């Protein structure tokens, strides 16, 4: 129940904290955006390179024409949709129309837009969201039949809601995904130095151990990550959050 003097944002924050399932989280998110005169909401969840679910892009949508949602997901049109691609480079929400006016579109993108415009007849906002270990996402917020301008402070609030919803989903995902790989402190150190391009001899010098010891640690890392080469190990380490982007 909404409490007196509570804003829609405060209600959302409180409800999301107690949400127990992705479907409940999605319903709360849809309800919030409906209160902000947003008729269409889509969410793309983008697992990072190296994660165990790499390439398994999740797309959910509410308010968009069902036929278009089916076409978009079955044909993986998110791979050529220029709006989410642009949003990846942005820190602020941007209107779809403004993005398309700025972009240099290729033939595939123009073909995609011609098809999309047969189903979607409104403007909207593109919102990039960021998560742990590069587990990012995208929200598309369509204005539907109400093209009324949203003031900057309202747009910023909607961005916060997108970000919070994404992070809460990432938390839920961690609870239901298979157990992630666990490395010992020393194995983690070795993997981080591998990701920085150091040889086994370099790592041995840095850590003050023998090359044989580094070899042994690295063999264990390879086994746990299911690989036998240094590049793949580094990529999987980054994608699973075992090592961080600053390497």
LINDA-V806071 format. One record per residue. N is the residue number from 1. RES is the residue in three letters. PSI is psi in radians with two decimals (none if undefined). Layout:
n/res/psi
N/RES/PSI
N/RES/PSI
This chain:
n/res/psi
1/UNK/2.39
2/UNK/2.25
3/UNK/2.67
4/UNK/2.47
5/UNK/0.18
6/UNK/2.40
7/UNK/2.87
8/UNK/-0.64
9/UNK/-0.78
10/UNK/-0.69
11/UNK/-0.75
12/UNK/-0.81
13/UNK/-0.80
14/UNK/-0.73
15/UNK/-0.70
16/UNK/-0.64
17/UNK/-0.58
18/UNK/-0.06
19/UNK/2.44
20/UNK/-0.19
21/UNK/2.64
22/UNK/-0.65
23/UNK/-0.66
24/UNK/-0.73
25/UNK/-0.75
26/UNK/-0.74
27/UNK/-0.72
28/UNK/-0.70
29/UNK/-0.76
30/UNK/-0.74
31/UNK/-0.71
32/UNK/-0.85
33/UNK/-0.53
34/UNK/-0.62
35/UNK/-0.27
36/UNK/0.28
37/UNK/0.64
38/UNK/2.04
39/UNK/-0.38
40/UNK/2.25
41/UNK/2.26
42/UNK/2.62
43/UNK/2.24
44/UNK/2.20
45/UNK/2.16
46/UNK/1.64
47/UNK/2.50
48/UNK/2.77
49/UNK/2.30
50/UNK/-0.26
51/UNK/2.77
52/UNK/-0.39
53/UNK/0.43
54/UNK/2.34
55/UNK/-0.18
56/UNK/1.24
57/UNK/2.24
58/UNK/2.27
59/UNK/2.12
60/UNK/2.63
61/UNK/2.61
62/UNK/2.29
63/UNK/-0.32
64/UNK/2.69
65/UNK/2.18
66/UNK/-0.65
67/UNK/-0.72
68/UNK/-0.68
69/UNK/-0.73
70/UNK/-0.78
71/UNK/-0.80
72/UNK/-0.77
73/UNK/-0.75
74/UNK/-0.64
75/UNK/0.10
76/UNK/0.83
77/UNK/-0.21
78/UNK/-0.31
79/UNK/-0.36
80/UNK/-0.10
81/UNK/2.04
82/UNK/-0.33
83/UNK/-0.88
84/UNK/-0.59
85/UNK/-0.73
86/UNK/-0.73
87/UNK/-0.51
88/UNK/-0.39
89/UNK/0.01
90/UNK/2.70
91/UNK/-0.21
92/UNK/2.63
93/UNK/2.61
94/UNK/2.59
95/UNK/2.51
96/UNK/-0.78
97/UNK/-0.67
98/UNK/-0.69
99/UNK/-0.84
100/UNK/-0.52
101/UNK/-0.48
102/UNK/-0.47
103/UNK/2.58
104/UNK/1.86
105/UNK/2.44
106/UNK/3.05
107/UNK/-0.74
108/UNK/-0.72
109/UNK/-0.70
110/UNK/-0.69
111/UNK/-0.73
112/UNK/-0.83
113/UNK/-0.65
114/UNK/-0.69
115/UNK/-0.75
116/UNK/-0.66
117/UNK/-0.27
118/UNK/-0.31
119/UNK/-0.56
120/UNK/2.10
121/UNK/0.45
122/UNK/2.94
123/UNK/3.05
124/UNK/-2.97
125/UNK/2.47
126/UNK/2.21
127/UNK/2.05
128/UNK/2.43
129/UNK/2.66
130/UNK/2.48
131/UNK/-3.07
132/UNK/2.46
133/UNK/0.63
134/UNK/0.23
135/UNK/1.49
136/UNK/-3.08
137/UNK/-3.07
138/UNK/2.42
139/UNK/2.33
140/UNK/2.14
141/UNK/1.84
142/UNK/2.40
143/UNK/-0.29
144/UNK/-2.36
145/UNK/-0.13
146/UNK/1.69
147/UNK/0.19
148/UNK/2.37
149/UNK/2.35
150/UNK/2.22
151/UNK/2.72
152/UNK/-0.68
153/UNK/-0.54
154/UNK/-0.70
155/UNK/-0.74
156/UNK/-0.70
157/UNK/-0.73
158/UNK/-0.61
159/UNK/-0.74
160/UNK/-0.72
161/UNK/-0.77
162/UNK/-0.81
163/UNK/-0.78
164/UNK/-0.76
165/UNK/-0.73
166/UNK/-0.82
167/UNK/-0.66
168/UNK/-0.67
169/UNK/-0.70
170/UNK/-0.69
171/UNK/-0.80
172/UNK/-0.71
173/UNK/-0.68
174/UNK/-0.50
175/UNK/-0.46
176/UNK/-0.26
177/UNK/2.77
178/UNK/2.71
179/UNK/2.30
180/UNK/2.80
181/UNK/2.42
182/UNK/2.24
183/UNK/2.61
184/UNK/2.90
185/UNK/-0.77
186/UNK/-0.69
187/UNK/-0.70
188/UNK/-0.72
189/UNK/-0.79
190/UNK/-0.79
191/UNK/-0.70
192/UNK/-0.70
193/UNK/-0.58
194/UNK/-0.76
195/UNK/-0.43
196/UNK/0.04
197/UNK/0.24
198/UNK/2.51
199/UNK/2.93
200/UNK/-0.63
201/UNK/-0.74
202/UNK/-0.80
203/UNK/-0.70
204/UNK/-0.74
205/UNK/-0.77
206/UNK/-0.74
207/UNK/-0.17
208/UNK/0.62
209/UNK/3.07
210/UNK/2.77
211/UNK/-0.65
212/UNK/-0.72
213/UNK/-0.74
214/UNK/-0.75
215/UNK/-0.77
216/UNK/-0.78
217/UNK/-0.73
218/UNK/-0.64
219/UNK/-0.69
220/UNK/-0.70
221/UNK/-0.82
222/UNK/-0.77
223/UNK/-0.80
224/UNK/-0.58
225/UNK/-0.05
226/UNK/0.71
227/UNK/3.02
228/UNK/0.21
229/UNK/2.71
230/UNK/-0.70
231/UNK/-0.84
232/UNK/-0.68
233/UNK/-0.75
234/UNK/-0.75
235/UNK/-0.78
236/UNK/-0.59
237/UNK/-0.72
238/UNK/-0.80
239/UNK/-0.50
240/UNK/-0.02
241/UNK/0.16
242/UNK/-0.58
243/UNK/2.86
244/UNK/2.83
245/UNK/-0.36
246/UNK/-0.11
247/UNK/none
